[in-house]
Amino acid sequence: MRPRFLLPSLTILILVLAVVVTGCSSQETASEDETGAATGAAWETVDVQTAYDALGSTADAQIVDVREPEEYRAEHIAGAELFPRQTLGDAAAGWSRSAPLVLVCRSGNRSAQGRDILLGAGYPSVTSMAGGMNDWTAAGYPTQT
């Protein structure tokens, strides 16, 4: 059984707003359905504070660590699942396309690449955590070994 975190629609909206307010741009533009809810990729990158806040919320999200196994073993976010970037496409084949995914790596580069892979494969709710584990640990957020 995979550990899952809950993330409400409100938190996703907060993530979208955080991206807009901090000036992060999106390669794909989001649209809205008849109810005004966001559809598509509108929150490509979030900072560690936003990611940390999202972990304490209450709807479904999966934290995906895209680093190498030795990096993950040394230190990772509790509940994060390891899928190295080069295996991401194959691993994602069995994932729900509707569940929000937050990708993390050491500095934010590999997770941004992984995010782009998944967005290109049709996963609409994928974000990369800017600064990665470097910023996460610098902020004093909890990790596991």
Summary of the structure (lengths in Angstrom):
residues: 145
radius of gyration: 14.0
end to end distance: 19.7
largest distance: 46.1
contacts: 453
relative contact order: 0.20
helix: 38%
strand: 17%
